[in-house]
């Protein structure tokens, strides 16, 4: 005798999942077509890139930006677009430029 699996309509509201999800388990860096490149000498340390990054891929040490975590960066370019520095501190490059 086989038991029929429950569908989503059969599950009562308010069920608890035994393990919370975390994005740390899913390295999404291979999705990107563009890679942000940090130009340290142009950076004014405003932290806008960190604030607006949807993937938390901006590396910080204390209150200073130190680069990118490319294992999680999806290459959306928000960081480069939001950078207010007169000479942009982040530029987007094609990911193919970094292929081996």
N, C-alpha and C positions, 0 to 999 in steps of 0.2 A: 504494500500500500504506500503510495507516495503522497506526501503532504503538499498542499497547494501553498506557495509562498504568498505572503501578504503583499498587497500593493500599497501605494502611498495613501490611498483613500481609507485603507483598513487600519492605519496607525492613528492612535488617539493623539490629540493635540497635547503639547507640553511634554512629550517624551524627552528624556535626557540621553545625550550621546555620551558614552563612557570615556571618550578621549577627545579633547578639544583639538581642532585643526590648527596647524601652524604652517606658515609659508616657508619656514626654515627647512622643512622636509623636501621641498620642491625647488631645485635649482633651475631657474628659468633663463639664465644668461645666454643659452644657445639660441634663443628665439630672435635675438636682435639682428637687424639689418644694418644698424648704425651704432657706433660706439662713442660715448662721450669721452673727450680728452680734456684733462684739467691742465690749464696753463697757470701754474702756481704764482708766477710773478704778476699776473693780472688780477688775481683773486683779492677781493676786499674783505673777505671773511664775513659776508652779510648773513650767511646761512640760508638764503632763500632756496638754494638748490636742495638742501637737506629738508626744508620745510615742505616743499612742493613735490618731492620725489614720491611717486605712488608705491615704489617698491622698497623704500628704505635702503637704497643701494649706495648712498653717500656715506663714505667712511669719515668718522669724526674721532678726534683725540682731544678730549677736554672740550673746548669750545672752538676748535679749529678744524676746518675741512682738510682731509689728508688724501683724498682720492675717491675711487669708486670700487664697489664690490661687483666685479663683472660677472660673478656667478649668479647674481640676482637681477642685475640691470637688464631691462628689456629693450633699451635703446629708444625710448619714446621721445627723447629730446626736450622734455619739459625743463630740465635743469639748464640747458643751454638757452632756451627761449626766455626763461625768467631771470637770468643773470643780469643784474643792473650795472655791472662794472663798465666804465667807459670803453676800455679794451676788454672785450668778452673773455672771461676766464674759463669758459667751457666751449669747445667746438665739437661738432659731430663729424665723425669720419666713417666712411663705409667699412663695414665689418670685413669685407673681402681684402682690405689693405693689411689685415693682421693675420690672415690665414697662412699657415706654414706650407 
